[in-house]
């Protein structure tokens, strides 16, 4: 990761293949309207990939280059080179996997605490809990763990009850799940560990003076409780990074012997970047452990680039190399897709195919000059039996952005509209084209995520932090499996 050429190599690859991630037609909704397959995919790639079976295409992302070359004669050298370069530049192939052994697992003795957790969540909190405990153990003074985006409270509760750490969970909303989870914690754990869960919810609807009074009341309540394990604090959107930094520094001044470690398990979008900035700006915070997620949830200028190194490199020859579609693609997981059943893979492909065909019918109905977006909310699996079932369900959940007057009447009889039938007749045999481009995107996706993580790593190094990057989770269970762990010298 410290190779100065590594980032430039990633950016060069992404620049060469912008049609896969940073192009209007790289959004598969626009696949047919943008004529992605014939316009973007090299001719020799089209011909060779079209000869592969559906099963071969589904495993393209995990099959060795030698095996791929044996599938059909005259494989394009440029295709093999693309696959090779994507794998070579992926962080998952460059960094180590953290070995967490069974004898490090205190959760084995607390089945009552972990009851109800999915295999995925149990896997995550056990491994991340061990890593956080190791970092906290490096400080002789008192350490307080602040879990940002704590959600239902699984991680913060496990850190408290199983790892005996002092934890404060911070989340933007009151989650019923966390209260249900806290009630599952049994009395036999003992009075010292069963402190309850304090839930202080500050309503964003309160007038400013009342809101500030409510904040003060909650803070007084927290001081009275003192060592609540874990304390639950719910912050709403008006709490800024600056204010949070100020409060953390004020806490540190009044508690100079207490160190703070910021943690976040799958913090979405810009929240992960805000945590890194808070870690750097706040003297009280000495450690950081974070796993990012949902990179597309936020403006790209707030997410990438963060480091001076990436900023200079981007300005030199790669300006605008990423966009929101690139960030969305960075969230994909080739390992998870390949671990799905064939039936689930085909269902996911069918949904994408139907949505792409539906976009053509939308444009036919409203004209190619409509510059807005057609937004289809989730269509249930039971409504994806065929294209017309899907069209009917999608039309019922459809909205246009910006709104179009009279659109509801147009959508009312959408699945029986003659234009829709004609569009389906024209595109019904082109599902394989979607699969080919989708698999090429899956090969490229880890490279985009690698660039985002590298940028965050470089940001921390530039601030003088001691940083390590590791694969902590099994990618088949938890696709966002790369953790950033940092501490101040």
HELIX and SHEET records of a PDB file:
HELIX    1   1 UNK A    6  UNK A   16  1                                  11    
HELIX    2   2 UNK A   18  UNK A   21  1                                   4    
HELIX    3   3 UNK A   24  UNK A   26  5                                   3    
HELIX    4   4 UNK A   28  UNK A   30  5                                   3    
HELIX    5   5 UNK A   36  UNK A   40  1                                   5    
HELIX    6   6 UNK A   43  UNK A   50  1                                   8    
HELIX    7   7 UNK A   54  UNK A   58  1                                   5    
HELIX    8   8 UNK A   65  UNK A   71  1                                   7    
HELIX    9   9 UNK A   77  UNK A   89  1                                  13    
HELIX   10  10 UNK A   91  UNK A   93  5                                   3    
HELIX   11  11 UNK A  102  UNK A  104  5                                   3    
HELIX   12  12 UNK A  106  UNK A  109  5                                   4    
HELIX   13  13 UNK A  111  UNK A  114  1                                   4    
HELIX   14  14 UNK A  119  UNK A  136  1                                  18    
HELIX   15  15 UNK A  154  UNK A  161  1                                   8    
HELIX   16  16 UNK A  176  UNK A  184  1                                   9    
HELIX   17  17 UNK A  187  UNK A  189  5                                   3    
HELIX   18  18 UNK A  208  UNK A  225  1                                  18    
HELIX   19  19 UNK A  241  UNK A  254  1                                  14    
HELIX   20  20 UNK A  270  UNK A  281  1                                  12    
HELIX   21  21 UNK A  300  UNK A  303  1                                   4    
HELIX   22  22 UNK A  308  UNK A  317  1                                  10    
HELIX   23  23 UNK A  324  UNK A  330  1                                   7    
HELIX   24  24 UNK A  334  UNK A  339  1                                   6    
HELIX   25  25 UNK A  342  UNK A  366  1                                  25    
HELIX   26  26 UNK A  381  UNK A  383  5                                   3    
HELIX   27  27 UNK A  387  UNK A  396  1                                  10    
HELIX   28  28 UNK A  407  UNK A  412  1                                   6    
HELIX   29  29 UNK A  414  UNK A  416  5                                   3    
HELIX   30  30 UNK A  418  UNK A  427  1                                  10    
HELIX   31  31 UNK A  431  UNK A  462  1                                  32    
SHEET    1   A 8 UNK A 198  UNK A 201  0                                        
SHEET    2   A 8 UNK A 231  UNK A 234  1                                        
SHEET    3   A 8 UNK A 166  UNK A 171  1                                        
SHEET    4   A 8 UNK A 142  UNK A 148  1                                        
SHEET    5   A 8 UNK A 258  UNK A 268  1                                        
SHEET    6   A 8 UNK A 285  UNK A 293  1                                        
SHEET    7   A 8 UNK A 482  UNK A 487 -1                                        
SHEET    8   A 8 UNK A 466  UNK A 471 -1                                        
SHEET    1   B 2 UNK A 373  UNK A 376  0                                        
SHEET    2   B 2 UNK A 398  UNK A 401 -1                                        
END                                                                             
